[in-house]
Amino acid sequence: MSKSAESRASIIEQRKTLHTNLNFAAAEAYKMLRTNIFFSLPDDKKCHIIGVTSSVRGEGKSTTAINLSYSLAEAGKKVLLIDADMRLPSIAKKMEIPNDLGLSDILVNAGDKVGISIHKTLVHENWHIITSGSIPPNPSELLGSGRMKKLVGALSEKYDFIVVDLPPVTVVTDATILSPVLDGIAVVVKENSTDKRALNECVRLLKMSEAKILGFIMTSVKEDNATYRKYGSYYGKHTQVSD
C-alpha cells in the first residue's frame, strides 16, 4: 500500500472515533460521561471550563476532548472546544479545519483575532472550535499569561461550556499552569497501556497545582467489555469510553 493510500485509510479509520461517527456503545459512554460532568460541577455558574489531559501522549485525550464537547453540544449547551496543546496540536487535523489562525495567534495579538479564529462547525450549530494556531516558541508563558486569563473570561460570557485540550501533564507544565482558570480536569487513561507510575506522577503534579480532578476516562476499551465497564465502573471516579 502506498503512503497516500495508507494516509487515506488512517483518516477514514480516525473518523470512526469522532462525534457523529461513533458506534452505539461509544456514543452512550460519552453521554454517561456528559451526565457525570453535569453532576460533578455546580449548576450556579454560567460557564464551566473543563480541561482534558493525560499522563503521556497517545492515550486519546484529543479525541476525548472532541467527543465530550460534541456530546455537551448535543445536550443543548453552547460549547467551545479549545486546542491548547500548542506544541503538538491535533484537533484541526482531526476535524479537518484550517489552523492558520488559532489560540497562539489570539494571545500574541492581544485578542484582536478572536472572532475570525472561532470555527463554527458544520456538525452542530452549538459547537465551536478554536484551534491551536501557529506553533509558538513559548506555549507555557502564553497559557500562563494575563491575556489567556482575560480571553477565557471573555469567552465564558458567550458559552455554557469550554472544553480545553491540554498537553500531557508529565511531559510539559502547560496543564498545571492553566489549572487556576479551569473548573476541573478530566484525566484520560488508555486500557492496558497507561503506565501506573506516569499516572501517579500526573495526579501528584495536578494536586500540587491545586487542580480539581473530575475523574478518569478510560479509552480503547474492547467492545466485549464496553457495556459492563460503561455501566459498572464509574464509581471511584472512573468512566470508560471506546477510543
C-alpha positions in Angstrom: 0.0 0.0 0.0 1.3 3.5 -0.9 1.9 6.2 1.7 -1.0 8.2 0.3 -3.3 5.2 0.4 -2.2 4.5 4.0 -2.9 8.1 4.9 -6.4 8.0 3.5 -7.0 4.7 5.3 -5.8 6.2 8.5 -8.1 9.3 8.1 -11.1 7.1 7.4 -10.4 4.9 10.5 -9.9 8.0 12.6 -13.2 9.4 11.6 -14.9 6.4 13.1 -13.9 7.6 16.5 -15.3 11.1 16.2 -18.6 12.7 17.1 -21.4 11.6 14.7 -19.5 8.5 13.5 -19.2 6.8 16.9 -20.7 3.4 17.4 -23.6 2.9 19.8 -21.5 1.8 22.8 -19.0 4.7 22.5 -21.8 7.3 21.9 -23.6 6.1 25.0 -20.4 6.1 27.1 -19.8 9.7 26.2 -23.4 10.5 27.1 -22.7 8.9 30.5 -19.5 11.0 30.8 -21.5 14.1 30.0 -24.1 13.2 32.7 -21.2 12.7 35.2 -19.7 16.0 34.3 -23.1 17.7 34.9 -23.2 16.1 38.4 -19.6 17.0 39.2 -20.0 20.7 38.6 -22.1 23.3 40.4 -25.1 24.5 38.4 -24.9 28.1 39.6 -22.2 29.1 37.2 -22.9 30.3 33.7 -19.9 28.7 32.0 -17.9 25.7 33.1 -14.3 25.4 31.9 -13.1 21.8 31.7 -9.6 20.6 30.9 -8.8 17.3 29.3 -5.3 15.8 29.7 -3.4 12.6 30.2 -0.2 11.5 31.8 1.7 10.9 28.5 0.9 11.1 24.8 -1.1 8.6 22.8 -3.8 8.0 25.3 -6.7 9.6 23.3 -7.1 12.9 25.1 -7.7 15.0 22.0 -10.3 12.5 20.7 -11.9 12.5 24.1 -12.0 16.4 24.2 -13.6 16.5 20.8 -16.3 13.9 21.6 -17.0 15.3 25.1 -17.5 18.8 23.7 -19.7 17.4 20.9 -21.8 15.5 23.4 -22.3 18.6 25.5 -23.5 20.5 22.4 -25.9 17.6 21.6 -27.4 18.3 25.0 -28.3 21.8 24.0 -25.3 23.6 25.6 -23.3 26.2 23.7 -19.8 24.7 23.7 -16.4 25.9 22.7 -13.5 23.5 22.2 -10.0 25.0 22.5 -6.9 23.2 21.4 -4.4 24.4 24.0 -1.8 21.8 23.0 0.3 24.3 21.1 3.3 22.0 20.9 1.8 19.0 19.1 -1.8 20.1 18.2 -4.1 17.6 16.6 -7.7 18.9 16.7 -7.5 20.9 13.5 -6.3 17.8 11.7 -8.9 15.5 13.3 -11.7 17.9 12.5 -10.3 18.8 9.0 -10.4 22.5 9.6 -7.7 25.2 8.9 -5.2 26.0 11.6 -3.8 29.2 10.1 -5.3 31.3 13.0 -5.8 30.0 16.5 -5.1 30.3 20.2 -1.5 31.3 19.9 -2.3 34.0 17.4 -5.1 35.4 19.6 -2.8 35.6 22.6 0.2 37.1 20.7 -2.1 39.7 19.1 -3.8 40.6 22.3 -7.2 39.1 21.4 -7.9 41.1 18.3 -8.3 37.9 16.2 -10.8 36.1 18.4 -13.8 36.4 16.2 -12.2 35.2 13.0 -10.4 32.4 14.9 -13.6 30.7 16.0 -14.7 27.9 13.7 -18.4 27.2 13.7 -18.7 23.5 13.0 -21.0 22.0 10.4 -21.6 19.1 12.8 -23.7 21.0 15.3 -24.8 24.7 15.5 -23.9 24.9 19.2 -20.4 23.5 18.8 -17.5 25.9 18.1 -13.7 25.4 17.9 -10.6 27.4 18.4 -7.6 25.6 17.0 -4.0 25.9 18.4 -2.8 28.3 15.8 0.8 28.9 14.8 3.3 26.9 17.0 4.9 29.5 19.3 8.3 29.3 21.0 6.8 29.9 24.4 3.5 27.9 24.9 3.8 27.8 28.7 4.2 31.5 29.0 1.3 32.2 26.8 -1.0 29.9 28.7 0.0 31.4 32.0 -0.3 35.0 30.8 -2.8 37.6 31.8 -4.0 37.6 28.2 -5.1 33.9 28.5 -7.0 34.6 31.7 -8.7 37.6 30.1 -9.5 35.6 26.9 -11.1 32.8 28.9 -13.1 35.3 30.9 -14.4 37.0 27.8 -15.3 33.6 26.1 -17.1 32.5 29.3 -19.7 35.2 28.7 -20.7 33.5 25.4 -20.6 29.8 26.2 -22.1 27.3 28.6 -19.1 25.0 28.5 -15.5 25.5 27.4 -13.5 22.3 26.9 -9.7 22.7 26.7 -7.5 20.0 25.2 -4.2 20.2 27.2 -0.8 18.7 26.7 0.1 15.6 28.8 0.9 16.5 32.4 4.2 14.6 32.8 5.7 15.9 29.5 5.3 19.7 30.0 3.9 22.1 32.6 1.2 23.6 30.4 -1.8 21.8 32.0 -0.8 22.7 35.6 -0.1 26.3 34.6 -3.6 26.7 33.2 -5.3 24.8 36.1 -6.2 28.1 38.0 -8.7 29.1 35.3 -10.3 25.6 35.0 -13.2 24.4 37.0 -11.8 20.9 36.8 -9.6 18.5 34.8 -10.5 15.1 33.4 -7.6 12.7 33.0 -7.6 10.2 30.1 -6.0 6.8 30.6 -5.7 4.1 28.0 -6.7 0.5 28.8 -3.7 -1.9 29.0 -1.3 0.9 28.1 -1.1 3.7 30.7 1.9 3.4 32.9 0.9 3.4 36.6 4.0 5.4 37.6 3.3 8.0 35.0 -0.3 8.3 36.1 0.7 8.6 39.7 3.1 11.4 38.8 0.3 13.1 36.7 -2.0 13.0 39.7 0.7 14.3 42.0 1.5 17.2 39.8 -2.2 18.2 39.3 -2.7 18.1 43.1 0.4 20.2 43.6 -1.1 22.8 41.3 -4.4 22.5 43.3 -6.3 21.4 40.2 -9.7 19.8 40.7 -9.6 16.3 39.2 -13.1 15.5 38.0 -12.3 11.9 37.2 -10.5 9.4 34.9 -11.7 8.4 31.4 -10.6 5.1 30.0 -10.1 4.8 26.3 -9.6 1.9 23.9 -12.0 -0.3 25.8 -12.7 -3.5 23.9 -16.2 -3.9 22.6 -16.9 -7.1 24.6 -16.0 -5.2 27.8 -17.6 -1.9 26.9 -21.1 -2.5 28.2 -20.1 -3.9 31.6 -17.4 -1.3 32.1 -19.7 1.6 30.9 -22.3 0.8 33.5 -20.3 -0.7 36.3 -17.1 1.2 36.8 -17.7 4.9 37.2 -17.7 4.5 41.0 -14.3 5.5 42.2 -14.3 8.4 39.7 -13.8 6.3 36.5 -15.7 6.3 33.2 -14.8 4.1 30.2 -15.2 5.1 26.6 -14.2 3.4 23.4 -11.5 5.4 21.6 
